[in-house]
Amino acid sequence: MSPEGERSAVRPRAPTRGCEQSPQRDRRPFGGLSVALGLSTNLRVFFGFMFVIGLAVPFFSTTSMTVLQEAVEQEMQGRVFGFVGIVMAVAMPAGMVVFGPLADRFTVEAVLVASGVVTFLVVAAAVVLPSGRLVMDAATGHAGA
């Protein structure tokens, strides 16, 4: 492996199958739905938004995993997907540590709206920053090849 490959496991390479869209496109509904959860006044409407979020998760997850499979070198995929699994397993308890005390201090509705706005800001930063553009160009390059 080249020294460049040792520093970064993720770099563009020839695709084996196409990826139809960028993972950033799939993250936008999560921000909007989180804001909608915070603004809903009826419990049934709240459950409806939660149902839609549950439907959106597989589209986000599938696209993200496909991009990773396409962008990560074959010999590094085990390490990268192992790390992704660890992050996914730690995300729930870490979210509870962060959002639990916030929900005690502020209303749950305010926390949901704020988390939706932060989601939009993170997606916007990923689209605007050069590193985010590089990843998106690599992902769309796989779709076009």
C-alpha positions in Angstrom: 0.0 0.0 0.0 1.3 3.5 -0.8 2.2 5.9 2.1 -0.8 8.1 1.0 -3.1 5.1 1.5 -1.8 4.5 5.0 -2.8 8.0 6.1 -6.4 7.8 4.7 -8.5 4.7 4.2 -11.1 6.7 2.3 -10.1 8.0 -1.1 -11.6 7.8 -4.6 -11.2 4.6 -6.5 -12.9 3.0 -9.5 -16.5 2.0 -8.6 -17.8 -1.5 -8.8 -21.4 -0.3 -8.9 -23.1 3.1 -9.0 -24.3 5.2 -6.1 -27.4 7.1 -7.1 -27.3 10.1 -4.8 -25.2 11.9 -2.2 -25.7 11.0 1.5 -26.1 14.7 2.3 -29.3 14.6 0.4 -30.7 12.0 2.7 -29.9 13.9 5.9 -32.1 16.9 5.1 -35.4 15.2 6.1 -34.0 14.4 9.5 -33.6 18.1 10.3 -37.0 19.0 9.0 -38.7 16.2 10.8 -37.0 17.0 14.1 -38.2 20.5 13.8 -41.7 19.2 13.0 -41.6 17.0 16.0 -40.9 19.9 18.3 -43.6 22.0 16.7 -46.3 19.4 16.7 -49.1 20.0 19.2 -51.0 16.8 18.8 -49.7 13.4 20.0 -51.0 11.6 16.8 -49.2 14.1 14.6 -46.0 13.5 16.7 -46.3 9.8 16.2 -46.9 10.4 12.4 -43.6 12.3 12.2 -41.9 9.6 14.2 -43.2 7.0 11.7 -41.9 9.0 8.8 -38.5 9.3 10.5 -38.5 5.5 10.9 -39.2 5.2 7.2 -36.4 7.6 6.3 -33.6 5.8 8.3 -33.1 2.9 5.8 -32.6 5.3 2.9 -30.0 7.3 4.9 -28.2 4.2 6.1 -28.2 2.4 2.8 -26.9 5.3 0.9 -24.2 6.0 3.5 -23.0 2.4 3.6 -23.0 2.2 -0.2 -20.8 5.3 -0.5 -18.4 3.8 2.1 -18.2 0.5 0.2 -17.4 2.4 -3.0 -14.9 4.9 -1.5 -13.0 2.7 1.0 -10.1 0.5 -0.3 -11.0 -3.2 -0.1 -8.3 -4.1 2.4 -9.4 -1.2 4.7 -13.1 -2.0 4.7 -13.0 -4.2 7.8 -11.4 -1.5 9.9 -13.6 1.3 8.6 -16.9 -0.7 9.0 -15.8 -1.8 12.4 -15.2 1.8 13.4 -18.6 2.8 11.9 -20.2 0.0 14.0 -18.6 1.3 17.2 -19.7 4.8 16.5 -23.3 3.6 15.8 -23.3 1.6 19.1 -22.0 4.5 21.1 -24.4 7.1 19.5 -27.5 6.1 21.5 -26.0 6.3 25.0 -24.0 9.4 24.1 -27.2 11.1 22.8 -28.9 10.2 26.0 -26.1 11.7 28.0 -26.4 15.0 26.0 -30.1 15.3 25.4 -31.3 13.9 28.8 -30.0 16.8 30.8 -31.0 19.3 28.1 -34.6 18.0 28.3 -34.5 18.4 32.1 -33.4 22.1 31.7 -35.4 23.1 28.6 -38.7 21.9 27.1 -38.5 18.8 25.0 -40.1 20.7 22.1 -37.3 23.3 22.3 -34.6 20.6 22.3 -36.2 18.9 19.3 -36.4 22.2 17.3 -32.8 23.1 18.3 -31.5 19.7 17.2 -33.3 20.0 13.9 -31.7 23.4 13.3 -28.3 22.1 14.3 -28.8 19.2 11.8 -29.5 21.7 9.0 -26.4 23.6 10.0 -24.2 20.5 10.0 -25.5 19.5 6.5 -24.9 23.0 5.2 -21.4 23.0 6.6 -20.8 19.6 4.9 -21.9 21.0 1.6 -20.0 24.3 1.9 -16.7 23.2 3.3 -14.0 22.0 0.9 -13.7 18.5 2.5 -17.4 18.0 2.3 -17.4 19.0 -1.4 -14.6 16.6 -2.0 -16.6 13.7 -0.5 -19.7 14.7 -2.4 -17.8 15.0 -5.7 -16.3 11.5 -5.1 -19.8 10.1 -4.3 -21.3 11.7 -7.4 -18.3 10.7 -9.5 -19.1 7.1 -8.5 -22.7 7.6 -9.7 -21.6 9.0 -13.0 -19.0 6.3 -13.7 
